[in-house]
Amino acid sequence: WATCEVMSFGQLSKWYQLLAPIQTRKAISSHFDCDETQFEGLLQHFVYLRNTCAHHSRLWNRKFTKTIAKPRSKPMGLRVQCNFEPSNSAERKIYNSLVFLLYFMDKIAPQHTWRKRLIDLLLKHHNISKTAMGFPAALVAKEVLENVNDEIKESKGRKKEWYVERNNDEKTISTVLGPITYKKTYRDWE
């Protein structure tokens, strides 16, 4: 592992790709609960992503040429969290990369704060289109519902005549996107 300490991320990816026998690659990928070929593709994608960041290129609405393959069964549960919707090229956008990066951060450093920092960054820049980043429509709809709810809750006109009866109750509505659960505030007349 001492050699790995001085390798660039690109060199590490190539080293893994050329590593023989295949059982060694499988042992490494199984440590991360990944299929061996999926792990190899992820490393190549992360090298591309890292280089994009290192050279100050934009990420938020980029269509990546090096994409993440749809997981078959490993890592468990990530297939449903990702967005591979072909109609809007979602598989070529940043959302799936973020899902996998969070997965690996949880595996490597369970006490990390990157998830919170990422959410804070997305909330800080709420005017940037999440759809352009490949976020699933249901997540975007949830954000819109919660933003509208917050605007109504904080509106001066509402505060004059209404009071908050209950706050942050979960409400689920059925949509063409499937069920969407969001936080809702219930109001009543004063």
Solvent accessible surface area in square Angstrom, and as a share of the most:
residue,aa,sasa,rsa
1,W,205,0.72
2,A,84,0.65
3,T,89,0.52
4,C,26,0.16
5,E,146,0.65
6,V,126,0.73
7,M,45,0.20
8,S,61,0.39
9,F,73,0.30
10,G,27,0.26
11,Q,104,0.46
12,L,48,0.24
13,S,7,0.04
14,K,121,0.51
15,W,85,0.30
16,Y,4,0.02
17,Q,58,0.26
18,L,141,0.70
19,L,25,0.12
20,A,82,0.64
21,P,84,0.53
22,I,81,0.41
23,Q,119,0.53
24,T,51,0.30
25,R,38,0.14
26,K,94,0.40
27,A,63,0.49
28,I,34,0.17
29,S,1,0.01
30,S,60,0.38
31,H,135,0.60
32,F,37,0.15
33,D,64,0.33
34,C,3,0.02
35,D,58,0.30
36,E,14,0.06
37,T,89,0.51
38,Q,17,0.07
39,F,13,0.06
40,E,32,0.15
41,G,29,0.28
42,L,2,0.01
43,L,20,0.10
44,Q,42,0.18
45,H,3,0.01
46,F,18,0.08
47,V,24,0.14
48,Y,60,0.23
49,L,13,0.06
50,R,120,0.44
51,N,58,0.30
52,T,11,0.06
53,C,64,0.39
54,A,43,0.34
55,H,133,0.59
56,H,170,0.76
57,S,45,0.29
58,R,132,0.48
59,L,49,0.24
60,W,100,0.35
61,N,56,0.29
62,R,58,0.21
63,K,119,0.50
64,F,2,0.01
65,T,109,0.63
66,K,85,0.36
67,T,46,0.27
68,I,8,0.04
69,A,66,0.51
70,K,96,0.41
71,P,1,0.00
72,R,197,0.72
73,S,79,0.51
74,K,95,0.40
75,P,1,0.01
76,M,169,0.76
77,G,36,0.34
78,L,6,0.03
79,R,114,0.42
80,V,130,0.75
81,Q,96,0.43
82,C,12,0.07
83,N,16,0.08
84,F,38,0.16
85,E,79,0.35
86,P,108,0.68
87,S,99,0.64
88,N,52,0.27
89,S,29,0.19
90,A,0,0.00
91,E,53,0.24
92,R,91,0.33
93,K,22,0.09
94,I,8,0.04
95,Y,21,0.08
96,N,2,0.01
97,S,1,0.01
98,L,20,0.10
99,V,14,0.08
100,F,0,0.00
101,L,47,0.23
102,L,27,0.14
103,Y,36,0.14
104,F,17,0.07
105,M,63,0.28
106,D,55,0.29
107,K,82,0.35
108,I,115,0.58
109,A,40,0.31
110,P,95,0.60
111,Q,164,0.73
112,H,34,0.15
113,T,83,0.48
114,W,62,0.22
115,R,98,0.36
116,K,130,0.55
117,R,144,0.53
118,L,23,0.11
119,I,83,0.42
120,D,64,0.33
121,L,96,0.48
122,L,30,0.15
123,L,106,0.53
124,K,150,0.64
125,H,73,0.32
126,H,118,0.53
127,N,127,0.65
128,I,56,0.28
129,S,51,0.33
130,K,15,0.07
131,T,62,0.36
132,A,27,0.21
133,M,12,0.06
134,G,0,0.00
135,F,24,0.10
136,P,31,0.20
137,A,54,0.42
138,A,34,0.26
139,L,80,0.40
140,V,32,0.19
141,A,27,0.21
142,K,70,0.29
143,E,38,0.17
144,V,83,0.47
145,L,52,0.26
146,E,42,0.19
147,N,60,0.31
148,V,75,0.43
149,N,15,0.08
150,D,67,0.35
151,E,123,0.55
152,I,78,0.40
153,K,37,0.16
154,E,100,0.45
155,S,44,0.28
156,K,166,0.70
157,G,50,0.48
158,R,27,0.10
159,K,103,0.44
160,K,156,0.66
161,E,91,0.41
162,W,78,0.27
163,Y,92,0.35
164,V,56,0.32
165,E,86,0.39
166,R,113,0.41
167,N,68,0.35
168,N,95,0.48
169,D,42,0.22
170,E,122,0.55
171,K,69,0.29
172,T,82,0.48
173,I,52,0.27
174,S,109,0.70
175,T,49,0.28
176,V,156,0.89
177,L,87,0.43
178,G,25,0.24
179,P,106,0.67
180,I,7,0.04
181,T,53,0.31
182,Y,19,0.07
183,K,85,0.36
184,K,46,0.19
185,T,1,0.00
186,Y,63,0.24
187,R,52,0.19
188,D,55,0.29
189,W,152,0.53
190,E,143,0.64
